[in-house]
């Protein structure tokens, strides 16, 4: 089972790491990783801001209860699917 969000296996991650070391060199690697971490943090903060704005807008317009109802219905359907087992296609 892949644990990486882009469905990349461990050997592929190791190859990518090796290529990064070869391209940038071992002395520049910490600087590159720091830059990647800063970029990831800024993306995370931007998505959090967007989520907060959407939540505020939903609260202002009274959609919060509707969203809760829809989420509970989605959860019920997921639970029903999990109880029935896996869904198999018939050809």
Phi and psi in degrees as a GROMACS rama.xvg file:
@    title "Ramachandran Plot"
@    xaxis  label "Phi"
@    yaxis  label "Psi"
@TYPE xy
-82.0793  134.813  UNK-2
-104.035  -5.96208  UNK-3
-90.4682  140.657  UNK-4
-65.6993  -20.0693  UNK-5
-100.098  14.2822  UNK-6
57.8004  45.5004  UNK-7
-105.042  131.491  UNK-8
-80.7126  169.478  UNK-9
-61.5036  -45.1639  UNK-10
-61.0736  -35.8332  UNK-11
-66.5596  -38.2061  UNK-12
-63.8132  -39.9651  UNK-13
-65.2184  -39.8153  UNK-14
-65.3582  -42.7299  UNK-15
-61.7426  -42.4438  UNK-16
-61.5433  -41.1864  UNK-17
-63.0881  -42.5107  UNK-18
-63.762  -41.2921  UNK-19
-61.685  -43.0229  UNK-20
-64.0322  -41.3752  UNK-21
-66.2991  -38.1281  UNK-22
-75.4614  -48.0912  UNK-23
-93.9939  -22.3972  UNK-24
87.1176  153.386  UNK-25
-66.4222  -30.1225  UNK-26
-73.9203  -27.4649  UNK-27
-90.9899  -10.4294  UNK-28
-58.1053  -45.6299  UNK-29
-60.465  -37.3891  UNK-30
-65.7899  -42.1372  UNK-31
-64.2233  -44.6876  UNK-32
-64.0987  -37.313  UNK-33
-63.0065  -42.205  UNK-34
-64.3813  -40.3667  UNK-35
-64.8751  -41.639  UNK-36
-63.3845  -41.4699  UNK-37
-63.1375  -41.2968  UNK-38
-64.7976  -42.2878  UNK-39
-64.2079  -39.9309  UNK-40
-65.1152  -40.1982  UNK-41
-67.3784  -36.9993  UNK-42
-65.9494  -42.5487  UNK-43
-61.3642  -43.4999  UNK-44
-65.9899  -39.0661  UNK-45
-64.3117  -43.2039  UNK-46
-67.2481  -35.6325  UNK-47
-64.0884  -41.1269  UNK-48
-62.113  -41.7819  UNK-49
-64.4468  -44.0075  UNK-50
-60.6285  -42.1451  UNK-51
-64.6121  -40.5833  UNK-52
-64.6949  -40.4608  UNK-53
-65.2639  -41.4985  UNK-54
-64.13  -43.1947  UNK-55
-62.1153  -43.7456  UNK-56
-64.1539  -40.8805  UNK-57
-64.0397  -40.3331  UNK-58
-64.7912  -41.9273  UNK-59
-64.2264  -34.9824  UNK-60
-97.8483  2.79655  UNK-61
78.0828  25.7922  UNK-62
-91.1491  -2.59461  UNK-63
-61.2381  -44.4318  UNK-64
-65.2184  -39.7027  UNK-65
-62.5647  -41.7792  UNK-66
-64.0618  -41.1752  UNK-67
-63.0954  -40.9643  UNK-68
-64.2345  -44.05  UNK-69
-64.1084  -43.178  UNK-70
-62.7712  -38.587  UNK-71
-67.78  -36.7277  UNK-72
-66.8794  -40.266  UNK-73
-62.2259  -41.9831  UNK-74
-63.3975  -40.9052  UNK-75
-61.0612  -43.6968  UNK-76
-64.765  -42.6069  UNK-77
-60.6059  -42.824  UNK-78
-63.3129  -40.918  UNK-79
-63.6456  -40.4034  UNK-80
-66.1342  -42.2682  UNK-81
-64.8218  -37.1448  UNK-82
-67.9799  -34.2628  UNK-83
-81.0592  -9.52267  UNK-84
92.0256  -169.65  UNK-85
-73.7799  149.619  UNK-86
-92.7507  124.734  UNK-87
-115.399  140.205  UNK-88
-82.9362  142.626  UNK-89
-108.466  128.329  UNK-90
